């Protein structure tokens, strides 16, 4: 399967990743992680959320579905990180 991925898609991916990372930071620890931290958490969350929902056989389409998938992935990512950080 070929995906047409150009610079504009990458820009939107980073912008939405920053927004989702900020939301996940607010939900998880009541503040964000800074600009680059928010983008990193959001982008990693988008990838992990996509993998997770693909494994369970669920698909959420559109912008809201993508935001939801990335948000759930970011929360899962932060939860796993917090388990290792406490030890």
Residue, then its C-alpha position, 0 to 999 in steps of 0.5 A: x500500500x502506497x501512501x502519498x506523503x508530502x511536506x504538507x502532510x508532514x507539517x500537519x502531522x507535526x502540528x496535530x502531534x503538538x496539539x495532541x501531546x499538549x492535550x495528553x500532557x494536560x490530561x496526564x499531569x495537568x501541564x504540557x511538556x514544552x513545544x518539542x516535548x508535546x510534538x514528540x509525545x503526540x507523534x509517538x502517540x499517533x504511531x502507537x495509537x495507530x498500531x494499537x487500534x489496528x491490532x484490535x481491529x478498530x478504525x476511526x476515520x477523519x480528523x476527529x478519529x485521527x486525533x482520538x487515536x493519537x490521544x489514546x496512543x499518547x496516554x498509553x505512551x505516557x502511562x508506560x513511561x511513568x511505570x519505568x520512571x517511578x522505578 
